[in-house]
Amino acid sequence: ETEGLKIDPCIPPEWKGLKIKRKFRNAVYCITIENPESKSKGIKELWADDKKIAGNIAPIFDDGKEHKIKAIMG
């Protein structure tokens, strides 16, 4: 997306979560996806560097550093 990295996982409902490391626009996104409700799709909460953000698009950092993204499915 032009405004950031879209977080939109589609996983088997039996998966409790996963971790992904992805480079995006000169930053590294360390993404943790938690699936406490055993869903296949949908984001209930999204956090970027410990700050809750609305929607499912992680912001563009463009600073050459690593950033923590946490998505909670639901």
Backbone as CSV, one residue per row, in Angstrom:
resi,resn,N_x,N_y,N_z,CA_x,CA_y,CA_z,C_x,C_y,C_z
1,GLU,0.840,-1.174,0.000,0.000,0.000,0.000,0.888,1.241,0.000
2,THR,0.404,2.308,-0.542,1.201,3.532,-0.584,1.402,4.132,0.803
3,GLU,0.470,3.900,1.731,0.579,4.489,3.061,1.294,3.594,4.074
4,GLY,1.641,2.359,3.703,2.354,1.484,4.618,2.243,0.026,4.232
5,LEU,2.686,-0.841,5.127,2.690,-2.283,4.900,1.384,-2.889,5.408
6,LYS,0.603,-3.437,4.498,-0.684,-4.034,4.853,-0.445,-5.385,5.542
7,ILE,-1.050,-5.553,6.704,-0.963,-6.796,7.465,-2.323,-7.475,7.346
8,ASP,-2.368,-8.546,6.569,-3.643,-9.216,6.278,-3.418,-10.728,6.179
9,PRO,-3.092,-11.364,7.324,-2.785,-12.800,7.276,-4.005,-13.663,6.962
10,CYS,-3.740,-14.763,6.291,-4.737,-15.798,6.046,-4.041,-17.116,6.380
11,ILE,-4.377,-17.672,7.542,-3.672,-18.852,8.048,-4.677,-19.922,8.465
12,PRO,-4.227,-21.162,8.616,-5.113,-22.207,9.145,-5.546,-21.833,10.568
13,PRO,-6.801,-22.039,10.925,-7.289,-21.637,12.246,-6.587,-22.342,13.411
14,GLU,-5.996,-23.499,13.164,-5.313,-24.203,14.255,-3.948,-23.586,14.599
15,TRP,-3.434,-22.703,13.743,-2.175,-22.025,14.060,-2.433,-20.995,15.144
16,LYS,-1.627,-21.005,16.184,-1.762,-20.048,17.282,-0.988,-18.754,17.014
17,GLY,-0.170,-18.762,15.985,0.575,-17.555,15.636,1.769,-17.882,14.767
18,LEU,2.481,-16.841,14.385,3.696,-16.986,13.597,4.503,-15.713,13.666
19,LYS,5.755,-15.803,13.252,6.647,-14.641,13.208,7.242,-14.531,11.811
20,ILE,7.346,-13.297,11.355,7.865,-13.009,10.020,8.795,-11.818,10.129
21,LYS,9.881,-11.848,9.376,10.763,-10.693,9.279,10.751,-10.263,7.819
22,ARG,10.421,-8.982,7.571,10.271,-8.512,6.193,10.872,-7.139,6.033
23,LYS,11.671,-6.970,4.986,12.192,-5.655,4.656,11.145,-4.923,3.824
24,PHE,10.906,-3.662,4.184,9.913,-2.855,3.471,10.369,-1.403,3.519
25,ARG,10.623,-0.845,2.374,10.988,0.575,2.233,12.056,1.025,3.215
26,ASN,13.195,0.399,3.162,14.371,0.779,3.942,14.210,0.592,5.452
27,ALA,13.382,-0.348,5.875,13.281,-0.723,7.286,12.975,-2.218,7.331
28,VAL,13.229,-2.829,8.486,12.927,-4.243,8.670,11.766,-4.342,9.661
29,TYR,10.742,-5.050,9.247,9.543,-5.232,10.070,9.592,-6.634,10.678
30,CYS,9.684,-6.700,11.997,9.663,-7.964,12.728,8.215,-8.165,13.177
31,ILE,7.487,-8.978,12.445,6.041,-9.110,12.613,5.709,-10.362,13.413
32,THR,4.948,-10.176,14.479,4.421,-11.276,15.274,2.915,-11.280,15.095
33,ILE,2.380,-12.412,14.690,0.940,-12.556,14.533,0.451,-13.540,15.582
34,GLU,-0.496,-13.094,16.400,-1.089,-13.937,17.442,-2.515,-14.283,17.023
35,ASN,-2.912,-15.527,17.282,-4.231,-15.998,16.871,-4.946,-16.680,18.055
36,PRO,-5.283,-15.906,19.099,-5.871,-16.520,20.297,-7.280,-17.075,20.100
37,GLU,-7.999,-16.598,19.084,-9.380,-17.036,18.853,-9.506,-18.062,17.728
38,SER,-8.379,-18.585,17.257,-8.349,-19.600,16.191,-9.100,-19.158,14.931
39,LYS,-8.789,-17.980,14.455,-9.390,-17.437,13.239,-8.506,-17.752,12.034
40,SER,-9.071,-17.666,10.847,-8.302,-17.834,9.616,-7.900,-16.487,9.025
41,LYS,-8.676,-15.469,9.318,-8.474,-14.170,8.704,-9.008,-13.079,9.629
42,GLY,-8.510,-11.866,9.457,-9.004,-10.712,10.190,-8.078,-10.251,11.299
43,ILE,-7.889,-8.935,11.393,-7.051,-8.336,12.431,-7.942,-7.571,13.404
44,LYS,-7.796,-7.879,14.693,-8.547,-7.180,15.738,-7.744,-5.999,16.280
45,GLU,-6.428,-6.197,16.429,-5.550,-5.145,16.943,-4.235,-5.165,16.184
46,LEU,-3.651,-3.976,16.016,-2.340,-3.856,15.383,-1.503,-2.885,16.197
47,TRP,-0.279,-3.287,16.472,0.654,-2.489,17.260,1.931,-2.285,16.452
48,ALA,2.474,-1.086,16.505,3.754,-0.778,15.858,4.661,-0.154,16.908
49,ASP,5.761,-0.824,17.196,6.690,-0.368,18.242,5.949,-0.034,19.539
50,ASP,5.096,-0.952,19.976,4.346,-0.866,21.235,3.299,0.251,21.279
51,LYS,2.923,0.786,20.119,1.861,1.786,20.052,0.719,1.215,19.219
52,LYS,-0.479,1.214,19.788,-1.641,0.696,19.078,-2.001,1.644,17.934
53,ILE,-2.276,1.043,16.767,-2.667,1.839,15.615,-3.983,1.309,15.059
54,ALA,-4.720,2.188,14.432,-6.016,1.815,13.852,-5.805,1.123,12.510
55,GLY,-6.687,0.211,12.177,-6.642,-0.468,10.889,-5.647,-1.606,10.849
56,ASN,-5.235,-1.967,9.634,-4.298,-3.085,9.464,-3.104,-2.710,8.590
57,ILE,-2.741,-1.428,8.589,-1.596,-0.981,7.799,-0.529,-0.417,8.730
58,ALA,0.614,-1.102,8.759,1.749,-0.641,9.559,2.365,0.572,8.864
59,PRO,2.786,1.573,9.638,3.319,2.791,9.027,4.656,2.562,8.319
60,ILE,4.998,3.493,7.464,6.297,3.479,6.788,7.313,4.092,7.746
61,PHE,8.401,3.373,8.011,9.430,3.899,8.899,10.601,4.502,8.116
62,ASP,11.073,3.838,7.063,12.112,4.358,6.164,13.329,4.918,6.898
63,ASP,13.772,4.194,7.945,14.906,4.692,8.725,16.060,3.694,8.823
64,GLY,15.957,2.561,8.118,17.025,1.574,8.133,17.090,0.735,9.396
65,LYS,16.120,0.855,10.290,16.125,0.131,11.561,15.085,-0.988,11.562
66,GLU,15.134,-1.814,12.628,14.117,-2.846,12.822,12.983,-2.282,13.671
67,HIS,11.760,-2.689,13.338,10.577,-2.244,14.064,9.692,-3.435,14.376
68,LYS,9.112,-3.424,15.586,8.252,-4.521,16.026,6.810,-4.224,15.633
69,ILE,6.210,-5.175,14.956,4.795,-5.102,14.599,4.115,-6.303,15.236
70,LYS,3.026,-6.064,15.955,2.267,-7.158,16.546,0.824,-7.051,16.036
71,ALA,0.340,-8.141,15.472,-1.036,-8.207,14.998,-1.763,-9.302,15.781
72,ILE,-2.935,-8.959,16.278,-3.759,-9.920,16.996,-4.981,-10.176,16.138
73,MET,-5.137,-11.424,15.736,-6.254,-11.794,14.876,-7.548,-11.904,15.683
74,GLY,-8.634,-11.664,15.014,-9.925,-11.794,15.687,-11.035,-11.188,14.871
